[in-house]
Amino acid sequence: MTDTPPTPPSPSKPASESLTLRSAAAIAVAIVASRFSVDLPAGVAQQFASAIVDLVTTLGLIGVAIGRARANGPIV
């Protein structure tokens, strides 16, 4: 009988939902806002950072889809 290595557990959530990633983005938004002397209301930096992470993820998926479509098409 052959021993197979155990399968590692799958992550419970995608990386785009990582609190570390979203917190880092929120800190970056707050730093940029303070650099331009913009006073953000409470919670706006987190919402804006979440929107940026979602936008980057979506654009990345669109880029992958376009790349795969072009790779599977005829070579001109």
C-alpha positions as CSV (number, residue, x, y, z in Angstrom):
1,M,0.0,0.0,0.0
2,T,1.3,3.5,-0.9
3,D,1.3,6.3,1.6
4,T,-0.1,9.5,0.1
5,P,0.7,12.8,1.7
6,P,-2.2,14.5,3.3
7,T,-3.9,17.2,1.3
8,P,-3.5,20.7,2.8
9,P,-6.7,22.3,3.9
10,S,-8.2,24.8,1.4
11,P,-8.3,28.4,2.6
12,S,-11.7,29.4,4.0
13,K,-11.8,32.7,2.2
14,P,-10.1,34.2,-0.9
15,A,-7.2,36.5,-0.5
16,S,-9.2,39.5,-1.7
17,E,-11.3,39.2,1.5
18,S,-8.2,39.3,3.7
19,L,-8.4,41.7,6.6
20,T,-4.7,42.3,6.4
21,L,-4.9,43.3,2.7
22,R,-8.0,45.6,3.3
23,S,-6.4,47.1,6.4
24,A,-3.2,47.9,4.5
25,A,-5.2,49.5,1.7
26,A,-7.2,51.5,4.2
27,I,-4.0,52.8,5.8
28,A,-2.7,53.7,2.3
29,V,-5.9,55.6,1.5
30,A,-5.7,57.5,4.8
31,I,-2.1,58.4,4.3
32,V,-2.8,59.7,0.8
33,A,-5.8,61.7,2.0
34,S,-3.8,63.2,4.8
35,R,-1.0,64.0,2.4
36,F,-3.5,66.1,0.3
37,S,-5.0,67.6,3.5
38,V,-8.4,65.9,2.9
39,D,-10.4,65.2,6.1
40,L,-12.2,61.8,5.6
41,P,-15.2,61.0,7.7
42,A,-15.1,57.9,9.9
43,G,-15.2,54.7,7.8
44,V,-14.7,56.2,4.4
45,A,-11.1,55.1,4.1
46,Q,-12.2,51.5,4.8
47,Q,-15.0,51.7,2.2
48,F,-12.7,53.3,-0.4
49,A,-10.0,50.7,0.2
50,S,-12.5,47.9,-0.1
51,A,-13.7,49.3,-3.4
52,I,-10.1,49.6,-4.7
53,V,-9.4,46.0,-3.8
54,D,-12.6,44.8,-5.5
55,L,-11.7,46.9,-8.6
56,V,-8.2,45.6,-8.9
57,T,-9.4,42.0,-8.4
58,T,-12.1,42.5,-11.1
59,L,-9.7,44.1,-13.6
60,G,-7.2,41.3,-13.0
61,L,-9.8,38.7,-13.7
62,I,-10.9,40.5,-16.9
63,G,-7.2,40.6,-17.9
64,V,-6.8,36.9,-17.4
65,A,-10.0,36.2,-19.3
66,I,-8.9,38.3,-22.3
67,G,-5.4,36.7,-22.2
68,R,-6.9,33.2,-22.2
69,A,-9.3,34.1,-25.1
70,R,-6.5,35.5,-27.2
71,A,-4.3,32.5,-26.5
72,N,-7.0,30.0,-27.5
73,G,-7.9,31.9,-30.7
74,P,-6.1,31.6,-34.0
75,I,-2.6,33.0,-34.3
76,V,-2.6,35.8,-36.8
